[in-house]
């Protein structure tokens, strides 16, 4: 499971105090495969220590935060409360959402910050407030720090921008 890879990396980072280089423990492998580097943010290990429940709790918090964000985005786009509730319900019960919503992987925090970027981007398109544009860009940067493949989430914003919804 990929979760074990992230836990192993975090333990090596904590043990060696080297947060810039990925180190993996792989038994029986002479040659390591070429991995893409996903930068990880250290969250709260200095306060509570190394606890598996704490890492899962942070991921669950991001997962739960994504639900109201999706509701707000869909309500802003469609102006329909029932469609916004339906989309939030589908995100809540989707098997992939449930699976990644409890595993220690960067997908759910990246999704949360991407949704935050889209929400502030839509706010900026409506009123051209500089603060919303800065929040949107900052959220996108954090999302890319978690997992750079989430950069694809900008494509819908680029499609919406010319129409000024």
C-alpha positions, 0 to 999 in steps of 0.5 A: 500500500502506498500509505506505507511508503509515505510513513516510511519516508516520514520516519526517515525524514524525522530520524535523519532531519533531512526533509529535502531528500526522499529515502525509502527502505526497500528490502531485496532491491538492488536498484531503486525505481525512478519515483516522482518527488511529492513534497510533503508538509510536516504536520504536528509531529512535534506537538503530539509525537509520532502517532498514526491516528494523528496523521489519519485525523489530519487527512480526515479533517481535509476530507470533511472540509472538501464536502462543504467546499464542493457544496459552495462551488456547485451552489455558486456555479448552478445557483441550485441548492439541490444540485449542490447537496447532491454533489456533496452527497456523491462526494461523501459516499464515493468509494474513492473518496472514502478510501483516500479520505482515511489513508495517509496520502497527499490526494485529499489535502491536494483536493481540498486546496484545489477546491479552495482555489476554485472557490476563490477563483470563482469569487474573483471572476465575479467581483475582481477582488484582488484578495480573492485572486491572491487566495486562489493562487496561494491555494493552488500553490499549496495544492501543487506542493501536495501533488503537482498532478492536481494542476489539471484542476485549473483547466475548468477555471480557464474555461469559466473565466471568459464567460464571467459566471 
